[in-house]
């Protein structure tokens, strides 16, 4: 049975969490998707990444990241500024409106996480994080 397969249960939980989280953002009237929010957060935290590096951090392919960046730029949530030392490259920056959206979503994200983790102790979540990291490492090719 599929329900007895760990990775099936893991995928089911992740997909349900994303649906739950997106529904709460939508209910709050904030026009942003989880993936767009992730890209904005990554750029806010580290604004000198390439699109490939952004994709690696949000688990999206380069084409998807390019579409998200284009949309966020069109909506005025991101701006691409030419680098003074290399006119061929640009640096993405979160605009004031992008920051406003991030600030509006932040309490929803915290609430979503709290609801999703109800009934789990701090030790449970620490162990879960450790186990998931081990699975990730087990599946990462040696460099």
N, C-alpha and C positions, 0 to 999 in steps of 0.2 A: 504494500500500500504506500502511496505517495506520502501520506501523513506520518509515516514512520521514517522518512528520509530527512535527516537533519537539514540539508541544504534546501529542500522544498519548504520546510517550516521557516527557515531563515528568510528565504525570498518572499514567502507569503507575509511574514511580519513586516518586512521592509516596504513592500508594496502597500499594505494596509496602512502603515504609518504615513507614507507619502500622501495617500488619498485623504486620510484624516487631517494631516497638516495643511494640505492645500485647501480643503473645505473650510478650515478655520480662517485661513488668510482671506479666502473669497468672501466668507460671511462677514468679515470685518470691513469689506469694501475696498481692499487694497489690491490694486491691479498689478500683481506680480506672481510669477510662478516660482515654485521651489527652485528650479534650475536657474532662473534669472537671479533669484536672491543669492544662491550659492556663488554665482559668478561675481555679483557685486561684492559679496563678502570677501572673496579671494582677492579681488583687485584692491579693495580697501586695505586689506592686511598686507599685501605685497604688490605694489603697483608697477614693478619692472619685469613682470613675467611675460613670456611669449604666449601666443594662443595655445600652443601645444602644452606648455607647462600649466596653463589654466585648466585645460582639458584633463590633464593628469590628476589635478587636485579635485576636480568635480566629477570625475569618472565619465567624461563625455568625449566623443571624437572631435577632431578639429573642425569639421564642417558644422557640427551642432554648436560648438562654442562660437564660431564665426557668426552664425545666425543670431545667437543670443546677444553677442556684442553689438551687432548691427542694430538689432531691435532696441537694446538699451540706449544706444547712442541716439537713435531716431527719437526716442521718448525723452531725451534730455537727462537721462540718469547717469550716463557716462559721457566723457569727452576724451578725444584722442588729441594729445598735444605733441607737436614735433619736438624731438630731442634736440637741444641746442648743439650738441657735439656730433650728431649724426642725423642730418636732415632726411635720410631715407627711412628712419624708424620713428615710431610714435610711442608715447607712453599713455596708457589708459588711466584716467582719474575719475573717481566718483564725484559727481556734481553735488551741489547743495540739495537739489531735488532727490538725487539718488540716496544721499545721507538721510533725508527726511523719510524716505520709504524704508530704509534699513532700520531707522529708529522706530517707525510704526510697527514693523514686523517683529522686532525683538521681543516684546512681551508675549506675543502669540507663540513664538518659537519656544520660549521658556515654559509657557503653559502646556504646549504640546508635549514637550519632553517630560514634564512632571506627570501628566496624565498617562503617557505611554509607559513610564517606569513605576507606576503605582504598584505597591506590593513587593517591590524589589528593594532589598536593603542596600546600603552603600557597599557592603562586602559583595553582594550579588552582582551589582553593576561593575565593580572593580574586577571581579573574576570574569564576568562576561567580556569585558573589554580586553582583558589579558588573553582569554581563549580565542577571541576573534582575531586579535593581532597575531597569535600563533598560527592560526589557519592562513592568514594573509602571508606570513613569512614562509609557510610550507609551500605555498603556491607561487611564490616569487622566484623566477629563474635566477640562478647565481650570476653575479656580474663579473 
